[in-house]
Amino acid sequence: MVSEAVVQALKQYVPEENICLQEPMAGHTTFRIGGPADCLVELESEEQLIRVQNYLNKVELPYFILGNGSNLLVSDEGYRGVVLRIGSGMNRISVNGCELTAEAGATMAQVARVAMEHGLTGLEFASGIPGTVGGGVVMNAGAYDGEMSQVVKQVRVVSRTGESMELDNETMEFGYRKSSIREHCFIVTKVVFQLQTGEREQIKAKMEELVARRREKQPLEYPSAGSTFKRPCGHFAGKLIMDAGLRGYQCGGAKVSEKHCGFVVNAGGATAKDVRRLIQDVQEIIQDKFNVNLETEVLFLGWE
Ligand SMILES: Cc1cc2nc3c(=O)[nH]c(=O)nc-3n(C[C@H](O)[C@H](O)[C@H](O)COP(=O)(O)OP(=O)(O)OC[C@H]3O[C@@H](n4cnc5c(N)ncnc54)[C@H](O)[C@@H]3O)c2cc1C
């Protein structure tokens, strides 16, 4: 529970309308699932972030950094603490030559579009990824042979103790759907992309082609968090799940997509428990049948 004293203190750092109490997380995740966070604060600048963070550290309240919630399964009980959202309040983008700088709350689609408008190539892969630039760096998001590690030049982060610093590409230690940011619990506030000049019409055509491929292959008509599982070494999660006969397998409102078995979707009224149970069932069956450990790509918030 967040006390009235905490709310009063937060009002010194962010506008009152940016503070929401008992905020249903279902409204902030692409799964459209998740119980209430005690408090959600929409941030508008790095300065606000540092001031709020310093205060929460001082009063020892837990907090979680949220982007677009497109890789998260929040429990039905929600989150006991403060969710700090870095989203549309922090989404300024600027371009200087071949460098594009974006605040962490800009969406991947926005940076891809601005790059295209400036005749800059490199971010076409990002146009269909429904996350923020901050979440994209943390996860080293990627698709169709492109990923953040190929285009990120520098990342501005804030440490859990409120110091800001600039990290270069190497320091990020990008790997498959990971970076050093999560290990250090850093918070991304700004990203500089190094792009190349290209032909605007070609860039636009590439983006449209990739979005069309997604629409054809992925169950975008249902809420989900994208690929539920990481690609296991030497296999494809979706193929293993299909081969195990789990296409359309259902737990309550959660379902293995019939269109793409690597996606668990909210087929209607799914609870977080339904999704979790389905994920565990799939993991157990794949382990038994193929002796393959399916690790989740989706992250969990608010679970014991
Ligand atoms: C339909 C669909 C398709 C998808 N396709 C792809 C794909 O092709 N490729 C791919 O890689 N992913 C894909 N995803 C997954 C998801 O979009 C990515 O993982 C994305 O990078 C997550 O960004 P986010 O802003 O939504 O992060 P969130 O889900 O909000 O958070 C994810 C993690 O990042 C942390 N985080 C978020 N912002 C920050 C920040 N500013 N600073 C520090 N930590 C932060 C959070 O604390 C959390 O640990 C897809 C998802 C969906 C729903």
PDBQT file of the ligand as one rigid body, heavy atoms in Angstrom, charges set to zero:
ROOT
HETATM    1  C1  LIG A 401       2.934  -8.742 -30.976  1.00  0.00    +0.000 C 
HETATM    2  C2  LIG A 401       4.340  -8.672 -30.412  1.00  0.00    +0.000 A 
HETATM    3  C3  LIG A 401       5.426  -8.850 -31.245  1.00  0.00    +0.000 A 
HETATM    4  C4  LIG A 401       6.723  -8.790 -30.729  1.00  0.00    +0.000 A 
HETATM    5  N1  LIG A 401       7.781  -8.959 -31.580  1.00  0.00    +0.000 NA
HETATM    6  C5  LIG A 401       9.023  -8.886 -31.102  1.00  0.00    +0.000 A 
HETATM    7  C6  LIG A 401      10.148  -9.061 -31.980  1.00  0.00    +0.000 A 
HETATM    8  O1  LIG A 401      10.004  -9.228 -33.178  1.00  0.00    +0.000 OA
HETATM    9  N2  LIG A 401      11.390  -9.006 -31.440  1.00  0.00    +0.000 N 
HETATM   10  C7  LIG A 401      11.592  -8.788 -30.110  1.00  0.00    +0.000 A 
HETATM   11  O2  LIG A 401      12.753  -8.739 -29.687  1.00  0.00    +0.000 OA
HETATM   12  N3  LIG A 401      10.552  -8.628 -29.258  1.00  0.00    +0.000 NA
HETATM   13  C8  LIG A 401       9.286  -8.661 -29.713  1.00  0.00    +0.000 A 
HETATM   14  N4  LIG A 401       8.233  -8.508 -28.856  1.00  0.00    +0.000 N 
HETATM   15  C9  LIG A 401       8.488  -8.355 -27.399  1.00  0.00    +0.000 C 
HETATM   16  C10 LIG A 401       8.644  -6.913 -26.906  1.00  0.00    +0.000 C 
HETATM   17  O3  LIG A 401       8.003  -5.998 -27.782  1.00  0.00    +0.000 OA
HETATM   18  C11 LIG A 401      10.119  -6.532 -26.753  1.00  0.00    +0.000 C 
HETATM   19  O4  LIG A 401      10.757  -7.361 -25.804  1.00  0.00    +0.000 OA
HETATM   20  C12 LIG A 401      10.295  -5.071 -26.318  1.00  0.00    +0.000 C 
HETATM   21  O5  LIG A 401      11.646  -4.738 -26.437  1.00  0.00    +0.000 OA
HETATM   22  C13 LIG A 401       9.848  -4.778 -24.894  1.00  0.00    +0.000 C 
HETATM   23  O6  LIG A 401       9.803  -3.359 -24.729  1.00  0.00    +0.000 OA
HETATM   24  P1  LIG A 401       8.794  -2.672 -23.705  1.00  0.00    +0.000 P 
HETATM   25  O7  LIG A 401       9.006  -1.211 -23.757  1.00  0.00    +0.000 OA
HETATM   26  O8  LIG A 401       7.404  -3.117 -23.975  1.00  0.00    +0.000 OA
HETATM   27  O9  LIG A 401       9.331  -3.271 -22.351  1.00  0.00    +0.000 OA
HETATM   28  P2  LIG A 401       8.473  -3.795 -21.091  1.00  0.00    +0.000 P 
HETATM   29  O10 LIG A 401       7.711  -5.006 -21.485  1.00  0.00    +0.000 OA
HETATM   30  O11 LIG A 401       7.708  -2.675 -20.496  1.00  0.00    +0.000 OA
HETATM   31  O12 LIG A 401       9.675  -4.218 -20.125  1.00  0.00    +0.000 OA
HETATM   32  C14 LIG A 401      10.542  -5.275 -20.461  1.00  0.00    +0.000 C 
HETATM   33  C15 LIG A 401      11.755  -5.211 -19.526  1.00  0.00    +0.000 C 
HETATM   34  O13 LIG A 401      12.490  -4.045 -19.836  1.00  0.00    +0.000 OA
HETATM   35  C16 LIG A 401      12.606  -3.216 -18.674  1.00  0.00    +0.000 C 
HETATM   36  N5  LIG A 401      12.539  -1.829 -19.133  1.00  0.00    +0.000 N 
HETATM   37  C17 LIG A 401      11.623  -1.236 -19.922  1.00  0.00    +0.000 A 
HETATM   38  N6  LIG A 401      11.961   0.043 -20.167  1.00  0.00    +0.000 NA
HETATM   39  C18 LIG A 401      13.115   0.252 -19.500  1.00  0.00    +0.000 A 
HETATM   40  C19 LIG A 401      13.980   1.376 -19.355  1.00  0.00    +0.000 A 
HETATM   41  N7  LIG A 401      13.715   2.568 -19.912  1.00  0.00    +0.000 N 
HETATM   42  N8  LIG A 401      15.106   1.241 -18.594  1.00  0.00    +0.000 NA
HETATM   43  C20 LIG A 401      15.401   0.058 -17.998  1.00  0.00    +0.000 A 
HETATM   44  N9  LIG A 401      14.606  -1.040 -18.089  1.00  0.00    +0.000 NA
HETATM   45  C21 LIG A 401      13.486  -0.928 -18.841  1.00  0.00    +0.000 A 
HETATM   46  C22 LIG A 401      11.458  -3.603 -17.776  1.00  0.00    +0.000 C 
HETATM   47  O14 LIG A 401      11.760  -3.318 -16.411  1.00  0.00    +0.000 OA
HETATM   48  C23 LIG A 401      11.391  -5.095 -18.051  1.00  0.00    +0.000 C 
HETATM   49  O15 LIG A 401      12.379  -5.765 -17.292  1.00  0.00    +0.000 OA
HETATM   50  C24 LIG A 401       6.925  -8.540 -29.342  1.00  0.00    +0.000 A 
HETATM   51  C25 LIG A 401       5.823  -8.345 -28.506  1.00  0.00    +0.000 A 
HETATM   52  C26 LIG A 401       4.544  -8.402 -29.038  1.00  0.00    +0.000 A 
HETATM   53  C27 LIG A 401       3.368  -8.151 -28.113  1.00  0.00    +0.000 C 
ENDROOT
TORSDOF 0
